[in-house]
Amino acid sequence: MRIDFFSLLLLLIFLLSCTGNEVTSLNEKVFSLTLNGEWEKGYNGDSILLQKNDEQLIFQTHFYKNELSEAEIKNSLLKLIEIYRQVEMQKSGKSNIGENYYGEINGIFMVRFIGNEENKRNFSVFIFGTTNYLLSVYFEKTDTAESEFEKKAGEIINKMVLKQ
């Protein structure tokens, strides 16, 4: 039995389509990200929304008119993270929110916190700041252990490629 090239190509395409290796990719002005699985993508004004099962990601970029100094970037990060903290507290009034963690990733300043609403949802806010923009990333997942959530949030952030 002889298999021609065309038949072999069709077989290969069929096998690849059966692997279930769907991915969702974003390539935005300030970041790119590729996630495993098929996430539903939407837009709400300047926000990008991704949703899959019990997970939700929201990305929002705030651009500056003029470049900011290091002190101005850090001040902007602090103001924005406090707004997110207040919003989370107002959502349920019962949220447990951890301390702010400050750091730097490849020269880009970052602040984040992780929290949860008892037996309902885990959430995390990451805000990245450069001289030209702030990028906020909100991640929420329901029905999962806190340690599993923290691992998943870290995996997502580690897959992001931030642009200066």
ZIRA-V706809 format. One record per helix or strand. SS is the DSSP state (alpha for helix, beta for strand). FROM is the first residue (numbers start at 0). TO is the last residue. If there is no record, write none. Layout:
BEGIN
SS,FROM,TO
SS,FROM,TO
END
This chain:
BEGIN
alpha,4,16
beta,22,26
beta,30,35
beta,39,43
beta,46,51
beta,54,62
alpha,69,91
beta,94,96
beta,100,104
beta,107,116
beta,120,128
beta,132,141
alpha,145,158
beta,160,161
END
